[in-house]
Amino acid sequence: MADREVITAEDLDRMTPDQRAAAVRASIVTDWDQVPPEVRARVEATAATLARQADHRTAG
């Protein structure tokens, strides 16, 4: 995944509502393969923890 431009609050303040909406839409990642590896690892670890907790609650 290419490095993304950081948009600051100051940048957003200078944008029109349509520009802000476009910036938000452009920042959304819908392809798991485009998620940076370090973010994927955190998400996967959290999911595994939640799954273990759910299994523990329903096992008894």
PyMOL Python script that loads the backbone (N, CA, C, O; Angstrom):
from pymol import cmd

cmd.read_pdbstr("""\
ATOM      1  N   MET A   1       0.848  -1.172   0.000  1.00  0.00           N
ATOM      2  CA  MET A   1       0.000   0.000   0.000  1.00  0.00           C
ATOM      3  C   MET A   1       0.887   1.226   0.000  1.00  0.00           C
ATOM      4  O   MET A   1       1.826   1.323   0.791  1.00  0.00           O
ATOM      5  N   ALA A   2       0.597   2.146  -0.869  1.00  0.00           N
ATOM      6  CA  ALA A   2       1.382   3.371  -0.936  1.00  0.00           C
ATOM      7  C   ALA A   2       1.114   4.223   0.295  1.00  0.00           C
ATOM      8  O   ALA A   2       0.033   4.183   0.882  1.00  0.00           O
ATOM      9  N   ASP A   3       2.129   4.994   0.668  1.00  0.00           N
ATOM     10  CA  ASP A   3       1.923   5.900   1.796  1.00  0.00           C
ATOM     11  C   ASP A   3       0.807   6.870   1.451  1.00  0.00           C
ATOM     12  O   ASP A   3       0.716   7.369   0.329  1.00  0.00           O
ATOM     13  N   ARG A   4      -0.026   7.123   2.425  1.00  0.00           N
ATOM     14  CA  ARG A   4      -1.151   8.034   2.213  1.00  0.00           C
ATOM     15  C   ARG A   4      -0.809   9.413   2.749  1.00  0.00           C
ATOM     16  O   ARG A   4      -0.075   9.557   3.727  1.00  0.00           O
ATOM     17  N   GLU A   5      -1.347  10.403   2.101  1.00  0.00           N
ATOM     18  CA  GLU A   5      -1.170  11.776   2.555  1.00  0.00           C
ATOM     19  C   GLU A   5      -1.968  11.975   3.843  1.00  0.00           C
ATOM     20  O   GLU A   5      -3.116  11.544   3.950  1.00  0.00           O
ATOM     21  N   VAL A   6      -1.355  12.620   4.795  1.00  0.00           N
ATOM     22  CA  VAL A   6      -2.049  12.946   6.041  1.00  0.00           C
ATOM     23  C   VAL A   6      -2.803  14.251   5.829  1.00  0.00           C
ATOM     24  O   VAL A   6      -2.224  15.252   5.407  1.00  0.00           O
ATOM     25  N   ILE A   7      -4.082  14.233   6.120  1.00  0.00           N
ATOM     26  CA  ILE A   7      -4.901  15.438   6.002  1.00  0.00           C
ATOM     27  C   ILE A   7      -5.151  15.944   7.411  1.00  0.00           C
ATOM     28  O   ILE A   7      -5.742  15.250   8.239  1.00  0.00           O
ATOM     29  N   THR A   8      -4.702  17.145   7.672  1.00  0.00           N
ATOM     30  CA  THR A   8      -4.829  17.722   9.012  1.00  0.00           C
ATOM     31  C   THR A   8      -6.186  18.398   9.186  1.00  0.00           C
ATOM     32  O   THR A   8      -6.920  18.614   8.222  1.00  0.00           O
ATOM     33  N   ALA A   9      -6.497  18.723  10.425  1.00  0.00           N
ATOM     34  CA  ALA A   9      -7.730  19.466  10.710  1.00  0.00           C
ATOM     35  C   ALA A   9      -7.703  20.811   9.995  1.00  0.00           C
ATOM     36  O   ALA A   9      -8.726  21.286   9.502  1.00  0.00           O
ATOM     37  N   GLU A  10      -6.532  21.411   9.946  1.00  0.00           N
ATOM     38  CA  GLU A  10      -6.402  22.695   9.246  1.00  0.00           C
ATOM     39  C   GLU A  10      -6.722  22.516   7.761  1.00  0.00           C
ATOM     40  O   GLU A  10      -7.405  23.349   7.164  1.00  0.00           O
ATOM     41  N   ASP A  11      -6.225  21.427   7.168  1.00  0.00           N
ATOM     42  CA  ASP A  11      -6.543  21.140   5.766  1.00  0.00           C
ATOM     43  C   ASP A  11      -8.052  20.991   5.584  1.00  0.00           C
ATOM     44  O   ASP A  11      -8.635  21.552   4.656  1.00  0.00           O
ATOM     45  N   LEU A  12      -8.675  20.230   6.482  1.00  0.00           N
ATOM     46  CA  LEU A  12     -10.119  20.013   6.390  1.00  0.00           C
ATOM     47  C   LEU A  12     -10.894  21.317   6.525  1.00  0.00           C
ATOM     48  O   LEU A  12     -11.907  21.514   5.854  1.00  0.00           O
ATOM     49  N   ASP A  13     -10.419  22.206   7.393  1.00  0.00           N
ATOM     50  CA  ASP A  13     -11.092  23.496   7.576  1.00  0.00           C
ATOM     51  C   ASP A  13     -11.091  24.325   6.299  1.00  0.00           C
ATOM     52  O   ASP A  13     -12.009  25.111   6.064  1.00  0.00           O
ATOM     53  N   ARG A  14     -10.066  24.151   5.477  1.00  0.00           N
ATOM     54  CA  ARG A  14      -9.968  24.926   4.236  1.00  0.00           C
ATOM     55  C   ARG A  14     -10.778  24.308   3.097  1.00  0.00           C
ATOM     56  O   ARG A  14     -10.960  24.933   2.052  1.00  0.00           O
ATOM     57  N   MET A  15     -11.260  23.095   3.294  1.00  0.00           N
ATOM     58  CA  MET A  15     -11.990  22.393   2.234  1.00  0.00           C
ATOM     59  C   MET A  15     -13.477  22.724   2.269  1.00  0.00           C
ATOM     60  O   MET A  15     -14.038  23.092   3.301  1.00  0.00           O
ATOM     61  N   THR A  16     -14.088  22.579   1.102  1.00  0.00           N
ATOM     62  CA  THR A  16     -15.544  22.672   1.032  1.00  0.00           C
ATOM     63  C   THR A  16     -16.121  21.366   1.588  1.00  0.00           C
ATOM     64  O   THR A  16     -15.399  20.376   1.705  1.00  0.00           O
ATOM     65  N   PRO A  17     -17.400  21.357   1.927  1.00  0.00           N
ATOM     66  CA  PRO A  17     -18.008  20.102   2.389  1.00  0.00           C
ATOM     67  C   PRO A  17     -17.834  18.956   1.385  1.00  0.00           C
ATOM     68  O   PRO A  17     -17.583  17.817   1.779  1.00  0.00           O
ATOM     69  N   ASP A  18     -17.966  19.256   0.099  1.00  0.00           N
ATOM     70  CA  ASP A  18     -17.791  18.210  -0.912  1.00  0.00           C
ATOM     71  C   ASP A  18     -16.353  17.700  -0.942  1.00  0.00           C
ATOM     72  O   ASP A  18     -16.123  16.502  -1.107  1.00  0.00           O
ATOM     73  N   GLN A  19     -15.386  18.601  -0.785  1.00  0.00           N
ATOM     74  CA  GLN A  19     -13.981  18.184  -0.754  1.00  0.00           C
ATOM     75  C   GLN A  19     -13.694  17.315   0.469  1.00  0.00           C
ATOM     76  O   GLN A  19     -12.972  16.323   0.379  1.00  0.00           O
ATOM     77  N   ARG A  20     -14.267  17.698   1.616  1.00  0.00           N
ATOM     78  CA  ARG A  20     -14.077  16.890   2.828  1.00  0.00           C
ATOM     79  C   ARG A  20     -14.671  15.497   2.638  1.00  0.00           C
ATOM     80  O   ARG A  20     -14.051  14.495   2.994  1.00  0.00           O
ATOM     81  N   ALA A  21     -15.866  15.443   2.081  1.00  0.00           N
ATOM     82  CA  ALA A  21     -16.511  14.149   1.848  1.00  0.00           C
ATOM     83  C   ALA A  21     -15.674  13.294   0.900  1.00  0.00           C
ATOM     84  O   ALA A  21     -15.525  12.091   1.115  1.00  0.00           O
ATOM     85  N   ALA A  22     -15.137  13.902  -0.132  1.00  0.00           N
ATOM     86  CA  ALA A  22     -14.298  13.163  -1.080  1.00  0.00           C
ATOM     87  C   ALA A  22     -13.026  12.662  -0.405  1.00  0.00           C
ATOM     88  O   ALA A  22     -12.580  11.547  -0.674  1.00  0.00           O
ATOM     89  N   ALA A  23     -12.441  13.477   0.469  1.00  0.00           N
ATOM     90  CA  ALA A  23     -11.228  13.069   1.183  1.00  0.00           C
ATOM     91  C   ALA A  23     -11.512  11.878   2.092  1.00  0.00           C
ATOM     92  O   ALA A  23     -10.703  10.954   2.184  1.00  0.00           O
ATOM     93  N   VAL A  24     -12.654  11.901   2.759  1.00  0.00           N
ATOM     94  CA  VAL A  24     -13.021  10.779   3.634  1.00  0.00           C
ATOM     95  C   VAL A  24     -13.253   9.525   2.797  1.00  0.00           C
ATOM     96  O   VAL A  24     -12.755   8.452   3.138  1.00  0.00           O
ATOM     97  N   ARG A  25     -14.003   9.651   1.708  1.00  0.00           N
ATOM     98  CA  ARG A  25     -14.258   8.487   0.848  1.00  0.00           C
ATOM     99  C   ARG A  25     -12.951   7.903   0.313  1.00  0.00           C
ATOM    100  O   ARG A  25     -12.798   6.684   0.239  1.00  0.00           O
ATOM    101  N   ALA A  26     -12.017   8.768  -0.059  1.00  0.00           N
ATOM    102  CA  ALA A  26     -10.734   8.305  -0.605  1.00  0.00           C
ATOM    103  C   ALA A  26      -9.885   7.599   0.443  1.00  0.00           C
ATOM    104  O   ALA A  26      -9.003   6.813   0.096  1.00  0.00           O
ATOM    105  N   SER A  27     -10.140   7.868   1.722  1.00  0.00           N
ATOM    106  CA  SER A  27      -9.315   7.280   2.782  1.00  0.00           C
ATOM    107  C   SER A  27      -9.800   5.907   3.231  1.00  0.00           C
ATOM    108  O   SER A  27      -9.115   5.229   3.996  1.00  0.00           O
ATOM    109  N   ILE A  28     -10.964   5.495   2.766  1.00  0.00           N
ATOM    110  CA  ILE A  28     -11.539   4.222   3.205  1.00  0.00           C
ATOM    111  C   ILE A  28     -10.930   3.075   2.401  1.00  0.00           C
ATOM    112  O   ILE A  28     -10.932   3.094   1.170  1.00  0.00           O
ATOM    113  N   VAL A  29     -10.413   2.082   3.112  1.00  0.00           N
ATOM    114  CA  VAL A  29      -9.819   0.906   2.479  1.00  0.00           C
ATOM    115  C   VAL A  29     -10.838  -0.223   2.524  1.00  0.00           C
ATOM    116  O   VAL A  29     -11.323  -0.586   3.595  1.00  0.00           O
ATOM    117  N   THR A  30     -11.163  -0.775   1.360  1.00  0.00           N
ATOM    118  CA  THR A  30     -12.138  -1.865   1.302  1.00  0.00           C
ATOM    119  C   THR A  30     -11.507  -3.187   0.892  1.00  0.00           C
ATOM    120  O   THR A  30     -12.188  -4.211   0.848  1.00  0.00           O
ATOM    121  N   ASP A  31     -10.219  -3.176   0.593  1.00  0.00           N
ATOM    122  CA  ASP A  31      -9.503  -4.385   0.195  1.00  0.00           C
ATOM    123  C   ASP A  31      -8.521  -4.751   1.300  1.00  0.00           C
ATOM    124  O   ASP A  31      -7.566  -4.018   1.557  1.00  0.00           O
ATOM    125  N   TRP A  32      -8.759  -5.890   1.954  1.00  0.00           N
ATOM    126  CA  TRP A  32      -7.921  -6.322   3.083  1.00  0.00           C
ATOM    127  C   TRP A  32      -6.448  -6.362   2.691  1.00  0.00           C
ATOM    128  O   TRP A  32      -5.583  -6.113   3.530  1.00  0.00           O
ATOM    129  N   ASP A  33      -6.148  -6.670   1.427  1.00  0.00           N
ATOM    130  CA  ASP A  33      -4.759  -6.730   0.970  1.00  0.00           C
ATOM    131  C   ASP A  33      -4.098  -5.355   0.938  1.00  0.00           C
ATOM    132  O   ASP A  33      -2.873  -5.260   0.853  1.00  0.00           O
ATOM    133  N   GLN A  34      -4.885  -4.304   1.003  1.00  0.00           N
ATOM    134  CA  GLN A  34      -4.342  -2.948   0.999  1.00  0.00           C
ATOM    135  C   GLN A  34      -4.105  -2.404   2.409  1.00  0.00           C
ATOM    136  O   GLN A  34      -3.577  -1.304   2.569  1.00  0.00           O
ATOM    137  N   VAL A  35      -4.489  -3.160   3.419  1.00  0.00           N
ATOM    138  CA  VAL A  35      -4.295  -2.738   4.809  1.00  0.00           C
ATOM    139  C   VAL A  35      -2.838  -3.000   5.182  1.00  0.00           C
ATOM    140  O   VAL A  35      -2.332  -4.094   4.933  1.00  0.00           O
ATOM    141  N   PRO A  36      -2.155  -2.024   5.772  1.00  0.00           N
ATOM    142  CA  PRO A  36      -0.752  -2.219   6.140  1.00  0.00           C
ATOM    143  C   PRO A  36      -0.583  -3.427   7.070  1.00  0.00           C
ATOM    144  O   PRO A  36      -1.433  -3.669   7.927  1.00  0.00           O
ATOM    145  N   PRO A  37       0.506  -4.183   6.908  1.00  0.00           N
ATOM    146  CA  PRO A  37       0.716  -5.402   7.699  1.00  0.00           C
ATOM    147  C   PRO A  37       0.633  -5.184   9.208  1.00  0.00           C
ATOM    148  O   PRO A  37       0.091  -6.031   9.917  1.00  0.00           O
ATOM    149  N   GLU A  38       1.155  -4.075   9.710  1.00  0.00           N
ATOM    150  CA  GLU A  38       1.118  -3.839  11.156  1.00  0.00           C
ATOM    151  C   GLU A  38      -0.314  -3.611  11.647  1.00  0.00           C
ATOM    152  O   GLU A  38      -0.650  -3.990  12.769  1.00  0.00           O
ATOM    153  N   VAL A  39      -1.144  -3.005  10.829  1.00  0.00           N
ATOM    154  CA  VAL A  39      -2.551  -2.800  11.194  1.00  0.00           C
ATOM    155  C   VAL A  39      -3.291  -4.136  11.122  1.00  0.00           C
ATOM    156  O   VAL A  39      -4.088  -4.459  12.003  1.00  0.00           O
ATOM    157  N   ARG A  40      -3.025  -4.905  10.073  1.00  0.00           N
ATOM    158  CA  ARG A  40      -3.652  -6.228   9.946  1.00  0.00           C
ATOM    159  C   ARG A  40      -3.326  -7.095  11.149  1.00  0.00           C
ATOM    160  O   ARG A  40      -4.200  -7.779  11.680  1.00  0.00           O
ATOM    161  N   ALA A  41      -2.066  -7.069  11.582  1.00  0.00           N
ATOM    162  CA  ALA A  41      -1.648  -7.892  12.722  1.00  0.00           C
ATOM    163  C   ALA A  41      -2.417  -7.501  13.980  1.00  0.00           C
ATOM    164  O   ALA A  41      -2.839  -8.371  14.741  1.00  0.00           O
ATOM    165  N   ARG A  42      -2.603  -6.199  14.206  1.00  0.00           N
ATOM    166  CA  ARG A  42      -3.356  -5.749  15.386  1.00  0.00           C
ATOM    167  C   ARG A  42      -4.812  -6.182  15.303  1.00  0.00           C
ATOM    168  O   ARG A  42      -5.385  -6.641  16.291  1.00  0.00           O
ATOM    169  N   VAL A  43      -5.407  -6.036  14.129  1.00  0.00           N
ATOM    170  CA  VAL A  43      -6.808  -6.429  13.948  1.00  0.00           C
ATOM    171  C   VAL A  43      -6.965  -7.933  14.159  1.00  0.00           C
ATOM    172  O   VAL A  43      -7.895  -8.376  14.831  1.00  0.00           O
ATOM    173  N   GLU A  44      -6.056  -8.711  13.585  1.00  0.00           N
ATOM    174  CA  GLU A  44      -6.137 -10.164  13.731  1.00  0.00           C
ATOM    175  C   GLU A  44      -5.946 -10.588  15.184  1.00  0.00           C
ATOM    176  O   GLU A  44      -6.626 -11.501  15.654  1.00  0.00           O
ATOM    177  N   ALA A  45      -5.037  -9.941  15.898  1.00  0.00           N
ATOM    178  CA  ALA A  45      -4.819 -10.267  17.315  1.00  0.00           C
ATOM    179  C   ALA A  45      -6.058  -9.933  18.143  1.00  0.00           C
ATOM    180  O   ALA A  45      -6.455 -10.707  19.014  1.00  0.00           O
ATOM    181  N   THR A  46      -6.659  -8.792  17.871  1.00  0.00           N
ATOM    182  CA  THR A  46      -7.878  -8.407  18.588  1.00  0.00           C
ATOM    183  C   THR A  46      -9.009  -9.384  18.284  1.00  0.00           C
ATOM    184  O   THR A  46      -9.743  -9.786  19.187  1.00  0.00           O
ATOM    185  N   ALA A  47      -9.150  -9.765  17.019  1.00  0.00           N
ATOM    186  CA  ALA A  47     -10.199 -10.719  16.642  1.00  0.00           C
ATOM    187  C   ALA A  47      -9.990 -12.059  17.339  1.00  0.00           C
ATOM    188  O   ALA A  47     -10.952 -12.673  17.800  1.00  0.00           O
ATOM    189  N   ALA A  48      -8.755 -12.512  17.418  1.00  0.00           N
ATOM    190  CA  ALA A  48      -8.467 -13.789  18.086  1.00  0.00           C
ATOM    191  C   ALA A  48      -8.807 -13.709  19.573  1.00  0.00           C
ATOM    192  O   ALA A  48      -9.371 -14.647  20.135  1.00  0.00           O
ATOM    193  N   THR A  49      -8.466 -12.596  20.203  1.00  0.00           N
ATOM    194  CA  THR A  49      -8.786 -12.406  21.621  1.00  0.00           C
ATOM    195  C   THR A  49     -10.293 -12.414  21.839  1.00  0.00           C
ATOM    196  O   THR A  49     -10.786 -13.073  22.755  1.00  0.00           O
ATOM    197  N   LEU A  50     -11.019 -11.694  21.010  1.00  0.00           N
ATOM    198  CA  LEU A  50     -12.477 -11.647  21.137  1.00  0.00           C
ATOM    199  C   LEU A  50     -13.099 -13.024  20.899  1.00  0.00           C
ATOM    200  O   LEU A  50     -14.057 -13.400  21.573  1.00  0.00           O
ATOM    201  N   ALA A  51     -12.559 -13.766  19.950  1.00  0.00           N
ATOM    202  CA  ALA A  51     -13.080 -15.110  19.676  1.00  0.00           C
ATOM    203  C   ALA A  51     -12.850 -16.028  20.873  1.00  0.00           C
ATOM    204  O   ALA A  51     -13.733 -16.806  21.234  1.00  0.00           O
ATOM    205  N   ARG A  52     -11.671 -15.944  21.489  1.00  0.00           N
ATOM    206  CA  ARG A  52     -11.397 -16.762  22.674  1.00  0.00           C
ATOM    207  C   ARG A  52     -12.339 -16.392  23.813  1.00  0.00           C
ATOM    208  O   ARG A  52     -12.845 -17.270  24.511  1.00  0.00           O
ATOM    209  N   GLN A  53     -12.575 -15.095  24.001  1.00  0.00           N
ATOM    210  CA  GLN A  53     -13.487 -14.652  25.057  1.00  0.00           C
ATOM    211  C   GLN A  53     -14.901 -15.163  24.796  1.00  0.00           C
ATOM    212  O   GLN A  53     -15.581 -15.613  25.718  1.00  0.00           O
ATOM    213  N   ALA A  54     -15.337 -15.096  23.559  1.00  0.00           N
ATOM    214  CA  ALA A  54     -16.680 -15.570  23.212  1.00  0.00           C
ATOM    215  C   ALA A  54     -16.779 -17.075  23.414  1.00  0.00           C
ATOM    216  O   ALA A  54     -17.789 -17.567  23.918  1.00  0.00           O
ATOM    217  N   ASP A  55     -15.740 -17.811  23.026  1.00  0.00           N
ATOM    218  CA  ASP A  55     -15.735 -19.262  23.221  1.00  0.00           C
ATOM    219  C   ASP A  55     -15.802 -19.602  24.703  1.00  0.00           C
ATOM    220  O   ASP A  55     -16.513 -20.522  25.107  1.00  0.00           O
ATOM    221  N   HIS A  56     -15.062 -18.859  25.501  1.00  0.00           N
ATOM    222  CA  HIS A  56     -15.030 -19.103  26.943  1.00  0.00           C
ATOM    223  C   HIS A  56     -16.412 -18.869  27.561  1.00  0.00           C
ATOM    224  O   HIS A  56     -16.849 -19.627  28.427  1.00  0.00           O
ATOM    225  N   ARG A  57     -17.089 -17.820  27.111  1.00  0.00           N
ATOM    226  CA  ARG A  57     -18.412 -17.490  27.668  1.00  0.00           C
ATOM    227  C   ARG A  57     -19.468 -18.519  27.289  1.00  0.00           C
ATOM    228  O   ARG A  57     -20.393 -18.777  28.059  1.00  0.00           O
ATOM    229  N   THR A  58     -19.332 -19.106  26.106  1.00  0.00           N
ATOM    230  CA  THR A  58     -20.359 -20.042  25.642  1.00  0.00           C
ATOM    231  C   THR A  58     -20.018 -21.497  25.958  1.00  0.00           C
ATOM    232  O   THR A  58     -20.832 -22.390  25.724  1.00  0.00           O
ATOM    233  N   ALA A  59     -18.819 -21.738  26.489  1.00  0.00           N
ATOM    234  CA  ALA A  59     -18.384 -23.121  26.741  1.00  0.00           C
ATOM    235  C   ALA A  59     -19.003 -23.709  28.008  1.00  0.00           C
ATOM    236  O   ALA A  59     -18.970 -24.925  28.198  1.00  0.00           O
ATOM    237  N   GLY A  60     -19.544 -22.902  28.841  1.00  0.00           N
ATOM    238  CA  GLY A  60     -19.961 -23.434  30.117  1.00  0.00           C
ATOM    239  C   GLY A  60     -21.404 -23.539  30.302  1.00  0.00           C
ATOM    240  O   GLY A  60     -21.860 -23.980  31.357  1.00  0.00           O
TER     241      GLY A  60
END
""", "prot")
cmd.dss("prot")
cmd.show_as("cartoon", "prot")
cmd.util.cbc("prot")
cmd.orient("prot")
